[in-house]
Amino acid sequence: MDVSISINGEAVSRDVEPRQLLVHFIRETPGLTGTHWGCDTSNCGACVVQMDGEPVKSCTILAVMCEGHEIRTVESLEVDGQLDPIQMGFHETHALQCGFCTPGMLMTTRALLDENPNPTDDEIRTAISGAICRCTGYKNIVSAVRWAAEYEAAQSGAAATQEV
Amino acid sequence: MQTPAAFEYERATSVEGAIASLQRLGSEARVIAGGHSLLPMMKLRLANPEHLIDINDLTELSYIREEDAEIRIGALTRHVDLLKSELLFRHAPLFRDAENVIADPVVRNRGTIGGSLCQADAAEDLSAVCTAIKAKAVVRGADGERVVEMADFHVGPYMTAVGDGELLTEVRIPLRRKGGSAHEKVERRAGDWAIAAASAAVWLEGRTIVDAGIGLSAVGLTTIHLTRAEELLRGEAPSDELFAMAGEIASADCAPSADGRGPVDYKRHLAGVLTRRALLRATARALYQEV
């Protein structure tokens, strides 16, 4: 059946089988392979994208269920060569090694900071409790989110000062 | 790659339309809401519906409100909203206890109370929660609504009182005075299914328990409604000894099977301990409005 989904602000249309999962639609139709396909059982979190601003596991949503919804993938974070602060945080604190979990971690923690700009370490750990990383032991991921939170607070403080 | 077998997909635009489709398609159709139980089962061919009716657009089924001395929860209400609801927390804090440990926050953005109850997985937390708090399920069909007591809702493993051509639309929680409730769960790791979990609710008059509700998860083929322990508690004053006896009944009346999460004797022990703890916390909340 025909489906049209807004992915990173662009309408993507295709005739798909109803059984096609969102993760495969994203990877195959617009060819955005940043969203990783991991456990296929909604346990690992590698496939997390944002649906209307909320993180969701794209291996457990049908593409046809997303018609009329806004999907954002990891490719939307960097704009004109400028990394999103959450990406800068992962870079600065060495929060990845193999990188397989990173797209899901980025989209999950970007949504966390959008809802809660100053999360505690516990809140960060809860937010990523549905995502598995086999390299970092999570410590540097938590540090990266803290880094991004502090960076964004400093940026908005600087912007406020400029306005005065 | 795990992909469900082929099926026809239909997106419902009204409750009546969804029910009409379910009537027409009969047992070959399933409702999909969050999909976080159904799609994994379809990938594994444990469920093979030929038609899926997507009810995610029926936002009129997403609400938590107080009405006619009940809290009414729309079937499409997602776990994240149950977790955050202050109204629900004030009157039935066991929901927040449970929601904090159901799957993970990303899954909780999708999963719904209606889906959880209709999945009728014995290891699922909300079935025990709704059993303990003596909730009622509103089931709608072509001929109108009927209200099913939670004690009659689960009729077997993965089987409910919701028939072909019917839709669970609402969960109702009676508001009763001087009540307290709690949910206790032990799992192997964050977000996992329970090894065992116990939900308890008590209602007091003075220092006497006038009614109690207890449900157990993951220690039987279905959610276990601990009626024998409820009878023991009625008319008694709460005490450690009384709750220890209720725990012994829980250990005796559950029916766990050995699996990767533990052997039978451990699960029986755990069911007893968690029942006692849930009763203690529920009573503390009833007495002191501890939260």
Interface residues (C-beta under 8 A of the other chain):
Chain A: M1 E17 P18 R19 Q20 L21 H24 W37 D40 T41 S42 N43 G45 V48 E54 P55 V56 K57 T60 I61 L62 V64 M65 E67 T108 T126 A127 S129 G130 A131
Chain B: M1 Q2 T3 P4 A5 A6 F7 E8 Y9 R11 I32 G35 H36 L39 P40 K43 L52 D54 N56 A103 D104 P105 V106 V107 N109 R110 A190 G191
